[in-house]
Amino acid sequence: MTWGEAADNVLSAAAARNAGGQNVYYIAYNQDMTIEYIQACAMWAKVFNRAASAVEEGFWDGESEEDKNIKTYTIRFPESGFRIVALSSRPANLRGRQGIIVIDEAAFHDQLDELLKAALAMLIWGGKVRVISTHNGVDNPFNVLVTDIRSGRRAGSVHRVTFQDAVVDGLYQRVCLRQGIDWTAEGEAAWMAGVYSFYGDGASEELDCIPANSGGTWLSRALIESRMSADVPVLHWACKAGFEVLPDHVRAADCNDWLTAQLAPLLSALPQDVLSFDGEDFARSGDLSVHVPLLQHQNLVRRVPFTLELRNVPFRQQEQVAFYLLDRLPRFSGAAFDARGNGQYLAEVAMQRYGTSRIRQVMLSEGWYRDHMPPAKAALEDGTLLDLPKDADVLADLRAVQMVGGVPRIPESRSTGGKGDDAGKRHGDTAVALALAYYASREVVSGPVRARTRKRRPVSRVGDINVVGF
C-alpha cells in the first residue's frame, strides 16, 4: 500500500497547481519506514520521468523545539514548485499548511488522535488526509476511526484490502516475476499457506484486516435498556402444526381476524405526519420472522412503534401480514427484506407490489453486516434510534450480536426464548430486522407521491410565449 501511495504522491507533487498539484507530507512511525518510502518516491519520479531533486535531509520546520528535532527527507519538483516531505515522527504543528497528508501505519503512532486533529485542519485548504495501517487491536484509535467512518459519525471513506484480495489481484504473480519463477496454482497456494504460517496467531490482524481482541457482545445491556420503552408492544402470532394444510380461505380468514384484532388498533393510532420504514428478517420454521417498523420524525429521530413476531406462519400468510402492515403504515417510504433462502419469495413479491424504489431485497452477508451494523449502533448511542420494546426476548436478540471475525453479526448458535405458544428458538431476529429497518431509512430515498388535479386555467398566446394566468 505504501509503495502504491508513493506513486500517487509523486504524480500529485509533480503536477501543476491547475492540474491538482499539491505538497505531500508523509508521516511514518519510525525512520526505517520513512527512508523506504522516500526511496520509493525517488524511484517513481524516475519511472514517470518527472524532474526532481535528489533526496535532501533536513529537520522539520515546526514551531516547537520538539518539532525542530524531527528529521525529514525531501524531494522537490522544480517544474511544479511542490515537494514531498517525509518525516519519521509526529509533528505537533501541521496547521496552516496545504497539501496531502499521509499517515502510515497509523495504528502504531503515539497520540494518533492529536495527530489527526492537526492533519484534518488541512482539509480546510482543500487538502487530503490518507490514513494507512494494519490493525493494532480493537480499541486502538485507528480502529475507532474506521468504526466512526463506517457508522457515519465522521466523514471519510474506508478502503479494506486484505492479503487475499492482493493475491487475487496478482500479488503472487508479481513475486514470481521478481524471482524469475513460473506461476502455478499449486505454488500460489503453498506460498499463501507459508505466509499465514509465518504470521501465526497474528495472521488475522496482519493479513485479514481483523482487529485482535474483537470477540464478545457488541451492544451493551446498559445501552439497549436505555433505548427501551415499556409503552412499545411486541405482537406475537404463532401457528400450530397443521395450520399450513388448512384450505386457503380458512388460513386467510384466521390471519385477517388476528390482524384486525391485534395489528389494526396499533396502526390506526400512529401519527400521520411521519415517514415510515420497515425491516423484515425472514424465517419459515424454527426461528422467527420479525417486522420492525420505524417512524422517522421531522428531527430525523427514528422510533419503533411496535414489533411483530411470527412463528411457523405459512408463506402466504406472511405475505398477507406484510402487505397489511405496509399498506397501512403512514407515508410508507421503504423497507428492507431479508432475501436469503426462503425469504427471497417474500422480498420479491413485496418488490413487485411496492416497486424497486421502495423495497430493498437484501442478501445478508459479512460485507453487509460490516457496512450497515455500525450506523445502527451509532444511532442507538446518539439517541436518534429510540423506543425499542422493553422485552426480555428483544434484549436477548440485540445482545446476540457479536464480533465474529471483526464483523458485528449474529453467530450461528440459536437461543431459546419466547412466551407461551410462541416458545421456541431465536436467532437474534429482532436485531437483524432493526438493522434492516434502519438501513431502509438511510438508503431508500423515494417516498410516497400524492397528486391531485385542478381545473385547467385559461391560456393566452402572446407571440411565441405561452402565458399562463394564475
RODO-2510 file (C-alpha; in nm, 4 decimals, decimal comma):
residues 470
     n   res          X          Y          Z
     1     m     0,0000     0,0000     0,0000
     2     t     0,2848     0,2363     0,0867
     3     w     0,4561     0,1597    -0,2458
     4     g     0,1392     0,2439    -0,4410
     5     e     0,0800     0,5548    -0,2318
     6     a     0,4315     0,6752    -0,3182
     7     a     0,3469     0,6530    -0,6893
     8     d     0,0333     0,8608    -0,6455
     9     n     0,2187     1,1122    -0,4283
    10     v     0,4840     1,1687    -0,6950
    11     l     0,2160     1,2357    -0,9556
    12     s     0,0466     1,4834    -0,7192
    13     a     0,3622     1,6714    -0,6235
    14     a     0,4913     1,6838    -0,9829
    15     a     0,1644     1,8211    -1,1244
    16     a     0,0988     2,1896    -1,1775
    17     r    -0,1377     2,3652    -0,9411
    18     n    -0,4120     2,3935    -1,2033
    19     a    -0,3837     2,0168    -1,2565
    20     g    -0,4341     1,9433    -0,8876
    21     g    -0,0722     1,9528    -0,7780
    22     q    -0,0057     1,9768    -0,4036
    23     n     0,2651     1,9299    -0,1452
    24     v     0,2740     1,5888     0,0203
    25     y     0,3614     1,5290     0,3862
    26     y     0,4295     1,1659     0,4746
    27     i     0,4446     1,0653     0,8409
    28     a     0,5710     0,7231     0,9480
    29     y     0,6200     0,5940     1,2980
    30     n     0,9872     0,5053     1,2543
    31     q     1,2829     0,6155     1,0456
    32     d     1,3228     0,2899     0,8517
    33     m     0,9712     0,3263     0,7072
    34     t     1,0428     0,6891     0,6182
    35     i     1,3590     0,6019     0,4261
    36     e     1,1865     0,3157     0,2451
    37     y     0,9019     0,5468     0,1404
    38     i     1,1221     0,8323     0,0169
    39     q     1,3334     0,5842    -0,1831
    40     a     1,0148     0,4551    -0,3446
    41     c     0,9194     0,8137    -0,4338
    42     a     1,2606     0,8716    -0,5927
    43     m     1,2183     0,5529    -0,7951
    44     w     0,8712     0,6552    -0,9144
    45     a     0,9958     1,0020    -1,0143
    46     k     1,2455     0,8334    -1,2487
    47     v     0,9853     0,5903    -1,3828
    48     f     0,7427     0,8752    -1,4562
    49     n     1,0265     1,0899    -1,5966
    50     r     0,9475     1,3722    -1,3578
    51     a     1,2271     1,6199    -1,2899
    52     a     1,3079     1,6009    -0,9203
    53     s     1,5849     1,6995    -0,6861
    54     a     1,7965     1,4464    -0,5044
    55     v     1,6695     1,3454    -0,1640
    56     e     1,7517     1,6220     0,0818
    57     e     1,7934     1,5558     0,4522
    58     g     1,6891     1,8217     0,6996
    59     f     1,4721     1,8937     1,0020
    60     w     1,1024     1,9737     1,0347
    61     d     1,0377     2,3475     1,0391
    62     g     0,7718     2,3342     1,3097
    63     e     0,7217     2,5914     1,5821
    64     s     0,8044     2,3795     1,8869
    65     e     1,1521     2,2724     1,9960
    66     e     1,0345     1,9111     1,9762
    67     d     0,9401     1,9578     1,6101
    68     k     1,2799     2,1024     1,5242
    69     n     1,4434     1,7727     1,6215
    70     i     1,2359     1,5709     1,3724
    71     k     1,4496     1,4559     1,0797
    72     t     1,2977     1,4980     0,7329
    73     y     1,3655     1,3732     0,3809
    74     t     1,2518     1,5976     0,0961
    75     i     1,2168     1,5630    -0,2811
    76     r     1,1467     1,8859    -0,4716
    77     f     0,9818     1,9102    -0,8128
    78     p     1,1076     2,2355    -0,9714
    79     e     0,8585     2,2431    -1,2575
    80     s     0,5554     2,2362    -1,0273
    81     g     0,7108     2,4041    -0,7254
    82     f     0,5769     2,1348    -0,4925
    83     r     0,7621     1,8876    -0,2765
    84     i     0,7288     1,5593    -0,0897
    85     v     0,8367     1,5777     0,2734
    86     a     0,8767     1,2524     0,4657
    87     l     0,9334     1,2525     0,8393
    88     s     0,9612     0,9772     1,0939
    89     s     0,7811     1,1229     1,3916
    90     r     0,4725     1,3212     1,4828
    91     p     0,4918     1,6956     1,4133
    92     a     0,2948     1,8950     1,6673
    93     n     0,2108     2,1674     1,4182
    94     l     0,0661     2,0870     1,0752
    95     r    -0,1960     2,3582     1,0831
    96     g    -0,1699     2,6298     0,8225
    97     r    -0,0028     2,4036     0,5674
    98     q    -0,1611     2,2944     0,2426
    99     g    -0,1425     1,9611     0,0680
   100     i    -0,1839     1,5886     0,1165
   101     i    -0,1006     1,4218     0,4467
   102     v    -0,0257     1,0508     0,4530
   103     i    -0,0150     0,8836     0,7944
   104     d     0,1333     0,5367     0,7507
   105     e     0,0918     0,2503     0,9992
   106     a    -0,1333     0,4863     1,1897
   107     a    -0,2340     0,2270     1,4494
   108     f     0,1245     0,2278     1,5800
   109     h     0,1626     0,6048     1,6201
   110     d     0,1698     0,7528     1,9660
   111     q    -0,1135     1,0011     2,0219
   112     l    -0,2818     0,9316     1,6882
   113     d    -0,5853     1,1350     1,7954
   114     e    -0,3764     1,4501     1,8325
   115     l    -0,2015     1,3883     1,5019
   116     l    -0,5359     1,3510     1,3257
   117     k    -0,6604     1,6781     1,4728
   118     a    -0,3641     1,8606     1,3258
   119     a    -0,3836     1,6772     0,9940
   120     l    -0,7567     1,7268     0,9438
   121     a    -0,7156     2,1023     0,9784
   122     m    -0,5541     2,0901     0,6331
   123     l    -0,8857     1,9878     0,4793
   124     i    -0,9955     2,3496     0,5177
   125     w    -0,7470     2,4405     0,2438
   126     g    -0,8558     2,1652     0,0075
   127     g    -0,6016     1,9061     0,1128
   128     k    -0,6443     1,5351     0,1679
   129     v    -0,5687     1,3094     0,4618
   130     r    -0,4923     0,9433     0,3976
   131     v    -0,4603     0,7092     0,6920
   132     i    -0,2996     0,3719     0,6155
   133     s    -0,2459     0,0903     0,8624
   134     t    -0,2749    -0,2678     0,9617
   135     h    -0,4766    -0,3151     1,2788
   136     n    -0,3384    -0,2995     1,6300
   137     g    -0,6293    -0,4106     1,8472
   138     v    -0,9987    -0,3351     1,8546
   139     d    -0,9658    -0,0417     2,0972
   140     n    -0,6867     0,1291     1,9058
   141     p    -0,7663     0,4850     1,7816
   142     f    -0,7174     0,3635     1,4232
   143     n    -0,9929     0,1039     1,4575
   144     v    -1,2105     0,3605     1,6363
   145     l    -1,1614     0,5928     1,3366
   146     v    -1,2598     0,3145     1,0943
   147     t    -1,5692     0,2354     1,3004
   148     d    -1,6675     0,6021     1,3263
   149     i    -1,6480     0,6472     0,9484
   150     r    -1,8496     0,3315     0,8825
   151     s    -2,1130     0,4401     1,1332
   152     g    -2,1419     0,7871     0,9810
   153     r    -2,0078     0,9728     1,2841
   154     r    -1,7165     1,1078     1,0821
   155     a    -1,6833     1,1911     0,7160
   156     g    -1,4498     0,9814     0,5073
   157     s    -1,4255     0,6515     0,3246
   158     v    -1,2840     0,3165     0,4309
   159     h    -1,0909     0,1012     0,1845
   160     r    -1,0324    -0,2527     0,3086
   161     v    -0,7650    -0,4556     0,1309
   162     t    -0,6786    -0,7985     0,2693
   163     f    -0,3822    -1,0150     0,1818
   164     q    -0,6139    -1,2490    -0,0069
   165     d    -0,7526    -0,9544    -0,2068
   166     a    -0,3968    -0,8717    -0,3092
   167     v    -0,3287    -1,2317    -0,4121
   168     v    -0,6423    -1,2358    -0,6284
   169     d    -0,5210    -0,9137    -0,7926
   170     g    -0,1855    -1,0733    -0,8814
   171     l     0,0475    -1,0287    -0,5843
   172     y     0,1992    -1,3755    -0,6110
   173     q     0,2327    -1,3398    -0,9877
   174     r     0,4381    -1,0292    -0,9243
   175     v     0,6515    -1,2230    -0,6747
   176     c     0,7113    -1,4871    -0,9393
   177     l     0,8115    -1,2188    -1,1901
   178     r     1,0597    -1,0642    -0,9484
   179     q     1,2080    -1,4019    -0,8546
   180     g     1,2130    -1,5352    -1,2094
   181     i     0,9958    -1,8402    -1,1398
   182     d     0,6902    -1,9730    -1,3200
   183     w     0,3482    -1,9163    -1,1658
   184     t     0,1383    -2,2207    -1,0796
   185     a    -0,1821    -2,2522    -0,8791
   186     e    -0,0140    -2,5076    -0,6538
   187     g     0,2816    -2,2778    -0,5952
   188     e     0,0491    -1,9877    -0,5095
   189     a    -0,1436    -2,1995    -0,2580
   190     a     0,1779    -2,3177    -0,0930
   191     w     0,3149    -1,9638    -0,0818
   192     m    -0,0043    -1,8323     0,0809
   193     a    -0,0002    -2,1127     0,3368
   194     g     0,3600    -2,0255     0,4181
   195     v     0,2766    -1,6588     0,4708
   196     y    -0,0128    -1,7415     0,7041
   197     s     0,2074    -1,9877     0,8914
   198     f     0,4743    -1,7209     0,9330
   199     y     0,2305    -1,4779     1,0961
   200     g     0,0753    -1,7484     1,3150
   201     d    -0,1746    -1,6089     1,5655
   202     g    -0,1286    -1,2599     1,4236
   203     a    -0,2419    -1,3562     1,0744
   204     s    -0,5995    -1,2353     1,1184
   205     e    -0,4853    -0,8894     1,2213
   206     e    -0,1858    -0,8526     0,9894
   207     l    -0,3306    -1,0191     0,6791
   208     d    -0,7112    -1,0250     0,7064
   209     c    -0,7839    -0,6754     0,8469
   210     i    -0,9457    -0,8175     1,1613
   211     p    -0,8512    -0,6279     1,4799
   212     a    -0,7369    -0,8522     1,7628
   213     n    -0,9355    -0,8993     2,0826
   214     s    -1,2528    -0,8348     1,8866
   215     g    -1,4772    -1,1035     2,0268
   216     g    -1,7670    -1,0636     2,2657
   217     t    -2,1042    -0,8961     2,2813
   218     w    -2,1293    -0,5889     2,0621
   219     l    -2,4135    -0,3952     2,2270
   220     s    -2,4036    -0,3388     2,5983
   221     r    -2,7057    -0,4142     2,8129
   222     a    -2,6964    -0,0613     2,9509
   223     l    -2,7137     0,0919     2,6022
   224     i    -3,0010    -0,1314     2,4895
   225     e    -3,2088    -0,0779     2,8028
   226     s    -3,1566     0,2985     2,7831
   227     r    -3,3319     0,2938     2,4431
   228     m    -3,6236     0,0741     2,5504
   229     s    -3,9764     0,1838     2,6325
   230     a    -4,2381    -0,0075     2,8305
   231     d    -4,5074     0,1522     2,6107
   232     v    -4,3935    -0,0256     2,2928
   233     p    -4,5704    -0,3600     2,2411
   234     v    -4,4468    -0,6808     2,0816
   235     l    -4,7125    -0,8646     1,8808
   236     h    -4,6839    -1,2437     1,8559
   237     w    -4,8587    -1,4797     1,6199
   238     a    -4,7607    -1,8460     1,6278
   239     c    -4,9351    -2,1053     1,4115
   240     k    -4,9776    -2,4571     1,5420
   241     a    -4,8609    -2,7588     1,3475
   242     g    -5,1076    -2,8449     1,0720
   243     f    -5,2235    -2,4900     1,0140
   244     e    -5,0423    -2,4880     0,6788
   245     v    -5,2628    -2,7691     0,5402
   246     l    -5,5908    -2,5876     0,6066
   247     p    -5,7762    -2,4504     0,2998
   248     d    -5,6526    -2,1168     0,1686
   249     h    -5,9695    -1,9288     0,2627
   250     v    -5,9576    -2,0614     0,6198
   251     r    -5,5965    -1,9584     0,6710
   252     a    -5,6604    -1,6182     0,5141
   253     a    -5,9651    -1,5618     0,7351
   254     d    -5,7813    -1,6613     1,0534
   255     c    -5,4927    -1,4334     0,9616
   256     n    -5,7278    -1,1440     0,8862
   257     d    -5,9039    -1,1921     1,2214
   258     w    -5,5697    -1,1693     1,4016
   259     l    -5,4616    -0,8644     1,2021
   260     t    -5,7914    -0,6867     1,2658
   261     a    -5,7874    -0,7606     1,6363
   262     q    -5,4191    -0,7104     1,7141
   263     l    -5,2463    -0,5010     1,4494
   264     a    -5,5174    -0,2673     1,3207
   265     p    -5,5594    -0,0739     1,6512
   266     l    -5,1850    -0,0068     1,6680
   267     l    -5,1696     0,1118     1,3087
   268     s    -5,4696     0,3426     1,3465
   269     a    -5,3022     0,5111     1,6450
   270     l    -4,9839     0,6025     1,4554
   271     p    -4,9176     0,9695     1,3763
   272     q    -4,9798     1,0534     1,0126
   273     d    -4,7177     1,3259     0,9691
   274     v    -4,4134     1,0961     0,9789
   275     l    -4,2295     0,8864     0,7220
   276     s    -4,2376     0,5149     0,7902
   277     f    -4,0000     0,2304     0,7069
   278     d    -3,9862    -0,1401     0,7818
   279     g    -3,7216    -0,4083     0,8274
   280     e    -3,8044    -0,7781     0,7979
   281     d    -3,5974    -1,0814     0,8995
   282     f    -3,7496    -1,3961     0,7485
   283     a    -3,7942    -1,7490     0,8836
   284     r    -4,0490    -2,0138     0,7972
   285     s    -3,9888    -2,2594     1,0828
   286     g    -3,7528    -2,2800     1,3762
   287     d    -3,6611    -1,9119     1,4039
   288     l    -3,8918    -1,6118     1,3939
   289     s    -3,9954    -1,3792     1,1170
   290     v    -3,9778    -1,0304     1,2636
   291     h    -4,1001    -0,6943     1,1333
   292     v    -3,9611    -0,3780     1,2917
   293     p    -4,1383    -0,0623     1,1649
   294     l    -3,9634     0,2720     1,2099
   295     l    -4,1275     0,6138     1,2207
   296     q    -3,8984     0,8963     1,1137
   297     h    -3,9936     1,2288     1,2683
   298     q    -3,9136     1,5778     1,1433
   299     n    -3,5997     1,5927     1,3594
   300     l    -3,4770     1,2692     1,1925
   301     v    -3,5196     1,0674     1,5112
   302     r    -3,6429     0,7147     1,4338
   303     r    -3,8822     0,5495     1,6772
   304     v    -4,0116     0,1930     1,6904
   305     p    -4,3918     0,1951     1,7403
   306     f    -4,4151    -0,1852     1,7853
   307     t    -4,2548    -0,5056     1,6626
   308     l    -4,4235    -0,8030     1,5055
   309     e    -4,3054    -1,1637     1,5576
   310     l    -4,4311    -1,4572     1,3506
   311     r    -4,3540    -1,8210     1,4243
   312     n    -4,4385    -2,1157     1,1984
   313     v    -4,6555    -1,8930     0,9781
   314     p    -4,7079    -2,0197     0,6189
   315     f    -4,5616    -1,8254     0,3268
   316     r    -4,8971    -1,6956     0,2025
   317     q    -4,9919    -1,5627     0,5444
   318     q    -4,6512    -1,3971     0,5880
   319     e    -4,7260    -1,2205     0,2603
   320     q    -5,0716    -1,1277     0,3901
   321     v    -4,9254    -0,9840     0,7113
   322     a    -4,6530    -0,7889     0,5286
   323     f    -4,8959    -0,6305     0,2827
   324     y    -5,1463    -0,5442     0,5570
   325     l    -4,8684    -0,3726     0,7539
   326     l    -4,7047    -0,1810     0,4687
   327     d    -5,0376    -0,0731     0,3170
   328     r    -5,1310     0,0989     0,6437
   329     l    -4,8052     0,2484     0,7662
   330     p    -4,8240     0,6283     0,7399
   331     r    -4,6416     0,7718     0,4381
   332     f    -4,4692     0,4395     0,3803
   333     s    -4,1345     0,5195     0,2168
   334     g    -3,9338     0,1998     0,2047
   335     a    -3,8452    -0,1373     0,3509
   336     a    -3,5552    -0,3805     0,3519
   337     f    -3,6392    -0,7520     0,3360
   338     d    -3,4137    -1,0439     0,4194
   339     a    -3,3815    -1,2113     0,0784
   340     r    -3,1740    -1,5137     0,1752
   341     g    -3,3124    -1,8608     0,1135
   342     n    -3,6889    -1,8839     0,1602
   343     g    -3,7018    -1,5115     0,2364
   344     q    -3,6390    -1,4381    -0,1287
   345     y    -4,0035    -1,5150    -0,2102
   346     l    -4,1481    -1,2555     0,0266
   347     a    -3,8841    -0,9974    -0,0667
   348     e    -3,9672    -1,0430    -0,4343
   349     v    -4,3452    -1,0155    -0,4026
   350     a    -4,3019    -0,7070    -0,1835
   351     m    -4,0834    -0,5533    -0,4529
   352     q    -4,3443    -0,6369    -0,7164
   353     r    -4,6196    -0,4725    -0,5111
   354     y    -4,4369    -0,1601    -0,3897
   355     g    -4,1682    -0,1170    -0,6549
   356     t    -3,7930    -0,1398    -0,6687
   357     s    -3,7568     0,2180    -0,5484
   358     r    -3,9094     0,1344    -0,2111
   359     i    -3,8126    -0,2282    -0,1460
   360     r    -3,4551    -0,3442    -0,0926
   361     q    -3,4007    -0,7193    -0,1290
   362     v    -3,1006    -0,7724     0,0978
   363     m    -2,8733    -1,0733     0,0744
   364     l    -2,7307    -1,0573     0,4247
   365     s    -2,3562    -1,1175     0,4131
   366     e    -2,0430    -1,0407     0,6075
   367     g    -1,9893    -0,7323     0,3923
   368     w    -2,3439    -0,6086     0,4537
   369     y    -2,3069    -0,6519     0,8295
   370     r    -1,9697    -0,4774     0,8239
   371     d    -2,1089    -0,1734     0,6427
   372     h    -2,4552    -0,1387     0,7934
   373     m    -2,4462    -0,2592     1,1536
   374     p    -2,2184     0,0250     1,2756
   375     p    -2,4628     0,3021     1,1681
   376     a    -2,7444     0,1338     1,3631
   377     k    -2,5255     0,1111     1,6729
   378     a    -2,4236     0,4752     1,6335
   379     a    -2,7902     0,5760     1,6160
   380     l    -2,8619     0,3893     1,9390
   381     e    -2,5662     0,5566     2,1059
   382     d    -2,6595     0,9017     1,9754
   383     g    -3,0239     0,8723     2,0769
   384     t    -3,1562     0,9015     1,7220
   385     l    -3,2938     0,5442     1,7282
   386     l    -3,5360     0,5032     2,0174
   387     d    -3,8287     0,3179     2,1709
   388     l    -3,7285    -0,0450     2,1414
   389     p    -3,9801    -0,2696     2,3186
   390     k    -3,8909    -0,3280     2,6825
   391     d    -3,8957    -0,7030     2,6377
   392     a    -3,6574    -0,9743     2,7594
   393     d    -3,6527    -1,1530     2,4241
   394     v    -3,5814    -0,8310     2,2345
   395     l    -3,2964    -0,7629     2,4768
   396     a    -3,1603    -1,1136     2,4188
   397     d    -3,1817    -1,0693     2,0408
   398     l    -2,9824    -0,7468     2,0485
   399     r    -2,7312    -0,8914     2,2920
   400     a    -2,6834    -1,1809     2,0491
   401     v    -2,4916    -0,9542     1,8089
   402     q    -2,1251    -1,0416     1,8485
   403     m    -1,7982    -0,9520     1,6837
   404     v    -1,7275    -1,2511     1,4603
   405     g    -1,4007    -1,2188     1,2726
   406     g    -1,4026    -0,8460     1,3384
   407     v    -1,7545    -0,8015     1,1982
   408     p    -2,0674    -0,7354     1,4120
   409     r    -2,3154    -1,0061     1,3223
   410     i    -2,5302    -1,2889     1,4582
   411     p    -2,3331    -1,6089     1,5279
   412     e    -2,4710    -1,9421     1,4110
   413     s    -2,5859    -2,0661     1,7533
   414     r    -2,9538    -2,0303     1,8457
   415     s    -3,1043    -1,9316     2,1784
   416     t    -3,4335    -2,0409     2,3296
   417     g    -3,6933    -1,7906     2,4322
   418     g    -4,0452    -1,6813     2,3630
   419     k    -4,3664    -1,6779     2,5574
   420     g    -4,6466    -1,9322     2,5762
   421     d    -4,7384    -2,0684     2,2340
   422     d    -4,4512    -1,8679     2,0908
   423     a    -4,1832    -2,0548     2,2889
   424     g    -3,9052    -2,1693     2,0595
   425     k    -3,5627    -2,0874     1,9238
   426     r    -3,4473    -1,7360     1,8428
   427     h    -3,1531    -1,6227     1,6338
   428     g    -3,1114    -1,2545     1,7058
   429     d    -3,4118    -1,1968     1,4801
   430     t    -3,5140    -0,8572     1,6187
   431     a    -3,1572    -0,7270     1,5913
   432     v    -3,1410    -0,8170     1,2225
   433     a    -3,4848    -0,6696     1,1493
   434     l    -3,3925    -0,3495     1,3349
   435     a    -3,0686    -0,3140     1,1378
   436     l    -3,2611    -0,3700     0,8134
   437     a    -3,5199    -0,1096     0,9104
   438     y    -3,2519     0,1461     0,9927
   439     y    -3,0745     0,0631     0,6666
   440     a    -3,4013     0,1252     0,4777
   441     s    -3,4470     0,4606     0,6499
   442     r    -3,0966     0,5662     0,5383
   443     e    -3,0811     0,4146     0,1917
   444     v    -3,4330     0,4310     0,0487
   445     v    -3,4768     0,7920    -0,0588
   446     s    -3,8016     0,7748    -0,2542
   447     g    -4,1240     0,8389    -0,0710
   448     p    -4,4948     0,8339    -0,1324
   449     v    -4,6149     1,0543    -0,4153
   450     r    -4,9522     1,2244    -0,3932
   451     a    -5,1023     1,4118    -0,6872
   452     r    -5,4287     1,5953    -0,7374
   453     t    -5,5861     1,7563    -1,0391
   454     r    -5,7213     2,1080    -1,0777
   455     k    -5,9286     2,2857    -1,3323
   456     r    -5,7380     2,3996    -1,6423
   457     r    -5,6614     2,7685    -1,6264
   458     p    -5,7009     2,9989    -1,9263
   459     v    -5,4035     3,0399    -2,1550
   460     s    -5,3484     3,3348    -2,3862
   461     r    -5,0867     3,3357    -2,6599
   462     v    -4,8551     3,6355    -2,6999
   463     g    -4,6143     3,5956    -2,9867
   464     d    -4,4194     3,2737    -2,9304
   465     i    -4,4575     3,2815    -2,5500
   466     n    -4,7268     3,0894    -2,3673
   467     v    -4,8531     3,2986    -2,0768
   468     v    -5,0462     3,1102    -1,8137
   469     g    -5,2803     3,3080    -1,5940
   470     f    -5,2522     3,2468    -1,2169
***
